[in-house]
Amino acid sequence: MILRPTPRFVANTTYTYTSLRKLHHRIPLRPIPAPTPFVPDAPTFLSLIGRKLAVHAGKIPSWEALFTLSSSQLRELGVEPARSRRYLLQWREKFRNGEYGIGGDAKYVSDGAAELRLVEAPIESKSRIVKVATATHTPGTLKMVVNVPAGTTDPLKAGVPLKRLEGIRVVGAKTIQGPHLEIMKGTQGLGAKLRAKEGIWEVKRGRKIDGGERRQAEVRFKRRSEENKAKKR
């Protein structure tokens, strides 16, 4: 029998695996993001992202724990099933990167609600100026929906920063449009509220049709076979 030397990549497998494990433990945790006015605590975060994760709010003691617990630690706390943990970790990283759902960038929030107002803001960029007046637009202005402190009726006079709120748009002359909005009475459609409610950031799961991608061909083949047998009878 001819003895051949062990390939180098096989000989070093154990060493490399051990080294990677040691390196993994030396990687520092990413910084914990600060709560926002719209998402002030862990229970609100879990409620916003939906998929019934709010039922686990009592298992996560603090905001710091929300952004530091590993998947295995969440499992030990009883956050099940595994797809719920994956979904939570995905949203956790999105929030850490500043990728919020609707209302997440609101700075003025009172009793869990962000108040919005439609304004016509003067603009200086010549490329964006509408020089001719129209039925829905004043020349030299840009319509946008901004977040304002509660009770503010004229954001321009109040000196509120004119920053467009993501996910909300203006339709026609004075219609604020966006998901989960509550148009405020007495504002003639120029004011609305967005409340932090269960599931408004939820990413819906896809539906399995005919067993999903893995079993779809098999299920449909069996169905056609049964239909053909029924026709021959």
Buried (B, 14 or more C-beta within 10 A) or exposed (E): EEEEEEEEEEEEEEEEEEEEEEEEEEEEEEEEBEBBBBBBBBBBBBBBBBBEBBEBBEBBEEBEBBBEBEEEEBBEBEBEEEEBBEBBBEBBEBBEEEEBBBBBBBBBBEEBBBBBBBBBBEBEEEEEEBEEEEEEBEEBBBBBBBBBEEEBEEBEEEEBEBEBBBBBBBEEEBEBEBEBBEBBEEBEBBBBBBBBBBBBBBBEEEEEEEEEEEEEEEBEEEEEEEEEEEEEE
